[in-house]
């Protein structure tokens, strides 16, 4: 492998990490509160708001139902408005964030549903406020499930970031498409695929390890 190819892969790897970290961080900051809202406003939860829950659920489902490659193209005007361009790493972060946030919301909602209802009832009996129930009962108990789901979300983001290469989003996907596919250079394509596999395996293994640690606690 030539030094030029190593430099190209290294630069693209950094771009991929930046895209995944920023979009994953913003997506989690949006998705976790949305997931909590979905759970607590459900008809069977402790703060039922059926109409609000229905509308929020429809919005989240509608966003999740759009394939990423279509979303990527459909929101180009919005992406230009936010970052001033529709090409590059910064531009790819916008659709990545919009795609992952509702996914994380559903993950959080599902994880909270698995918490023993008896714990919530006990907290209510002791006079805990709704905020205390969420912060001191639900989230601590649901942490392993939420972390496992976030690991899946990050792995999905890596795949989505590769698709962002179709519109010049930068990163490993962009490198693989521009050189490995458009220029018919398998000597570029296969190292990119290998790096992506190693990256996914590393993140999944780290996530599994942290989930096991939290579960033991």
Secondary structure by P-SEA (a helix, b strand, c coil): ccaaaaaaaaaaaaaaaaaaaaaaaaaaaaaaaaaaaaaaaccccccccaaaaaaaaaaaaaaaaccaaaaaaaaaaaaaaaccccccaaaaaaaaaaaaaaaaaaaaaaaaaaccaaaaaaaaaacccaaaaaaccccccaaaaaaaaaaaaaaaaaaaaaaccccccccaaaaaaacccccccaaaaaaaaaaaaaaaaaaaaaaaaaaaaaaac
